[in-house]
């Protein structure tokens, strides 16, 4: 048997690699080997490990959408704790996931100062963001971890998924921001950031939020 280190694995941008029959202990060892400072994102579902390398346009959209969420929270004066692409995992469920961005909103107070998350004790994030999501594995993981709200952004469109009765259903309204037309606004200002630039788009979005609250 040939043993390779995962740091020897090269995944081209925009591609995914799946590895089957990966035990939880092996998953934990891979996380430790790869460390926190990496471009790849991991998803673990029932002994299947998925490794993906985002494209640059993915990273740009991810950052912009995260910035838009932060502007909404600031303008509504809602406190939050942002955990970015933290690894959320539960050994007893055999699921682990690294979102593109994540926010504690309803449960922010109990997450202040947390450096490690234990989902057997801590709640899952109230909102997670995924850009160009095409993997069923990831949805399974979010459902298992009971993340209340998932935004999926792909090819200029936003989909809001709300966790209800053990599965996700599509929603026209964001439970975290019920009074704002999120489905229309987020894609519009992401596109503006591509044509006008990041800073002008964010300023225009802040003005839009103030006019709509």
C-alpha positions as CSV (number, residue, x, y, z in Angstrom):
1,X,0.0,0.0,0.0
2,X,1.3,3.5,-1.0
3,X,0.8,6.2,1.6
4,X,0.6,9.8,0.4
5,X,0.2,13.0,2.4
6,X,-2.8,15.2,1.4
7,X,-0.6,18.2,1.1
8,X,0.9,16.4,-1.9
9,X,-2.5,16.5,-3.6
10,X,-3.0,19.3,-6.1
11,X,-6.6,20.3,-7.0
12,X,-7.0,22.7,-10.0
13,X,-9.1,25.8,-9.4
14,X,-12.8,25.1,-10.1
15,X,-12.4,21.3,-9.6
16,X,-13.4,18.8,-6.9
17,X,-11.9,15.6,-5.7
18,X,-13.9,12.9,-3.8
19,X,-12.2,10.3,-1.6
20,X,-14.4,7.4,-0.3
21,X,-14.1,5.2,2.7
22,X,-12.5,7.9,4.8
23,X,-12.9,7.3,8.6
24,X,-13.6,10.1,11.0
25,X,-10.1,9.7,12.5
26,X,-8.6,10.1,9.0
27,X,-10.8,13.2,8.4
28,X,-9.5,14.7,11.6
29,X,-5.9,13.8,10.6
30,X,-6.4,15.4,7.2
31,X,-7.7,18.6,8.7
32,X,-4.7,18.7,11.0
33,X,-2.3,18.0,8.2
34,X,-3.7,20.7,5.9
35,X,-4.0,23.3,8.6
36,X,-6.1,26.4,8.6
37,X,-4.2,28.5,6.1
38,X,-5.2,27.0,2.8
39,X,-7.3,27.8,-0.2
40,X,-9.1,24.4,-0.4
41,X,-12.5,23.7,1.2
42,X,-13.4,20.4,2.7
43,X,-16.8,18.6,3.1
44,X,-17.2,15.3,4.9
45,X,-20.3,13.2,4.6
46,X,-20.7,9.6,5.9
47,X,-17.1,8.6,5.1
48,X,-16.9,10.5,1.8
49,X,-14.5,13.4,1.8
50,X,-14.8,16.1,-0.9
51,X,-12.0,18.6,-1.5
52,X,-12.7,21.6,-3.7
53,X,-10.5,24.4,-5.0
54,X,-12.5,27.6,-5.6
55,X,-12.1,29.8,-8.7
56,X,-11.0,33.4,-8.2
57,X,-14.4,34.6,-9.3
58,X,-15.9,32.4,-6.5
59,X,-13.7,34.1,-3.9
60,X,-14.7,37.6,-5.2
61,X,-18.4,36.8,-5.0
62,X,-18.0,35.2,-1.5
63,X,-16.3,38.3,-0.1
64,X,-18.8,40.7,-1.6
65,X,-21.8,38.8,-0.3
66,X,-20.2,38.6,3.1
67,X,-19.6,42.4,3.0
68,X,-23.3,42.9,2.0
69,X,-24.5,40.9,5.0
70,X,-22.3,42.9,7.3
71,X,-23.7,46.1,6.0
72,X,-27.2,44.9,6.6
73,X,-26.3,43.9,10.2
74,X,-24.6,47.3,10.8
75,X,-27.5,49.3,9.4
76,X,-30.1,47.3,11.4
77,X,-27.8,47.5,14.5
78,X,-27.9,43.7,14.9
79,X,-24.9,42.2,16.7
80,X,-23.2,39.2,15.1
81,X,-20.2,37.0,15.3
82,X,-18.6,36.1,12.0
83,X,-16.8,32.7,11.7
84,X,-15.9,32.7,8.0
85,X,-14.9,29.3,6.7
86,X,-14.6,27.6,10.1
87,X,-14.9,23.8,10.0
88,X,-18.2,22.9,11.5
89,X,-18.4,19.2,12.3
90,X,-19.9,16.5,14.5
91,X,-18.3,13.1,15.0
92,X,-21.5,11.5,16.2
93,X,-23.2,12.4,12.9
94,X,-20.2,11.8,10.7
95,X,-20.6,15.2,9.0
96,X,-18.2,18.1,8.5
97,X,-18.4,21.3,6.4
98,X,-16.5,24.5,5.7
99,X,-18.9,27.2,4.4
100,X,-17.7,30.1,2.3
101,X,-19.0,32.4,5.1
102,X,-20.9,32.0,8.3
103,X,-22.6,34.2,10.8
104,X,-24.0,33.8,14.3
105,X,-26.9,36.3,14.6
106,X,-29.6,35.0,16.9
107,X,-27.0,33.1,19.0
108,X,-24.2,35.7,18.7
109,X,-23.9,36.4,22.5
110,X,-22.9,32.9,23.4
111,X,-20.3,32.8,20.7
112,X,-18.3,35.9,21.7
113,X,-14.7,35.1,22.2
114,X,-15.0,31.5,21.0
115,X,-11.9,30.1,19.4
116,X,-13.1,26.5,19.0
117,X,-16.6,25.3,18.2
118,X,-18.1,22.1,19.6
119,X,-21.4,21.5,17.9
120,X,-22.4,19.0,20.6
121,X,-22.6,22.0,22.9
122,X,-22.6,25.1,20.7
123,X,-25.4,26.0,18.2
124,X,-24.7,25.9,14.5
125,X,-24.3,29.3,12.7
126,X,-27.6,31.1,12.0
127,X,-26.6,31.9,8.4
128,X,-24.2,30.3,6.1
129,X,-23.2,31.3,2.6
130,X,-22.1,29.1,-0.3
131,X,-21.1,30.3,-3.7
132,X,-21.5,28.0,-6.7
133,X,-22.9,25.1,-4.7
134,X,-23.4,21.9,-6.8
135,X,-22.6,19.2,-4.2
136,X,-25.4,17.2,-2.5
137,X,-22.8,16.2,0.1
138,X,-22.7,19.8,1.3
139,X,-26.5,20.0,1.7
140,X,-26.6,16.8,3.6
141,X,-24.0,18.2,6.0
142,X,-25.9,21.4,6.6
143,X,-29.1,19.5,7.1
144,X,-27.4,17.1,9.6
145,X,-25.9,20.1,11.5
146,X,-29.3,21.9,11.4
147,X,-28.1,25.2,10.1
148,X,-31.2,27.4,10.1
149,X,-30.6,29.4,7.0
150,X,-28.4,28.7,3.9
151,X,-27.8,31.1,1.0
152,X,-26.7,29.5,-2.2
153,X,-25.3,31.9,-4.9
154,X,-24.8,30.5,-8.4
155,X,-24.5,32.1,-11.8
156,X,-26.0,35.4,-10.7
157,X,-28.9,34.0,-8.7
158,X,-29.4,33.7,-5.0
159,X,-31.4,30.9,-3.4
160,X,-32.5,31.0,0.2
161,X,-32.9,27.7,1.9
162,X,-34.6,27.5,5.3
163,X,-34.2,24.4,7.6
164,X,-37.7,23.1,8.4
165,X,-38.8,19.6,9.6
166,X,-35.4,18.1,9.0
167,X,-34.8,19.4,5.5
168,X,-34.3,22.6,3.5
169,X,-37.1,24.3,1.7
170,X,-36.7,27.3,-0.7
171,X,-37.9,30.6,0.7
172,X,-38.7,34.0,-0.8
173,X,-37.8,35.6,2.5
174,X,-34.7,35.5,4.7
175,X,-35.7,34.7,8.2
176,X,-32.8,36.8,9.5
177,X,-33.8,39.8,7.4
178,X,-37.5,39.4,6.7
179,X,-38.2,43.0,5.8
180,X,-35.7,43.3,3.0
181,X,-36.0,41.8,-0.6
182,X,-32.8,39.8,-0.2
183,X,-33.4,37.6,-3.3
184,X,-33.4,40.6,-5.6
185,X,-30.9,42.8,-3.8
186,X,-27.9,40.5,-3.3
187,X,-27.5,39.5,-7.0
188,X,-28.0,43.1,-8.1
189,X,-25.3,44.5,-6.0
190,X,-22.9,41.6,-6.6
191,X,-23.2,42.4,-10.3
192,X,-22.7,46.1,-9.6
193,X,-19.4,45.2,-7.9
194,X,-18.2,43.6,-11.1
195,X,-19.1,46.5,-13.3
196,X,-18.6,49.5,-11.0
197,X,-16.1,48.1,-8.6
198,X,-16.3,46.9,-5.0
199,X,-16.3,50.1,-3.0
200,X,-18.9,52.0,-5.1
201,X,-21.2,49.0,-5.0
202,X,-20.9,48.7,-1.3
203,X,-21.6,52.4,-0.8
204,X,-24.7,52.1,-3.1
205,X,-25.9,49.0,-1.1
206,X,-25.5,50.8,2.2
207,X,-27.6,53.7,0.8
208,X,-30.2,51.2,-0.5
209,X,-30.5,49.5,2.9
210,X,-31.0,52.8,4.7
211,X,-33.8,53.7,2.2
212,X,-35.5,50.3,2.8
213,X,-35.4,49.9,6.5
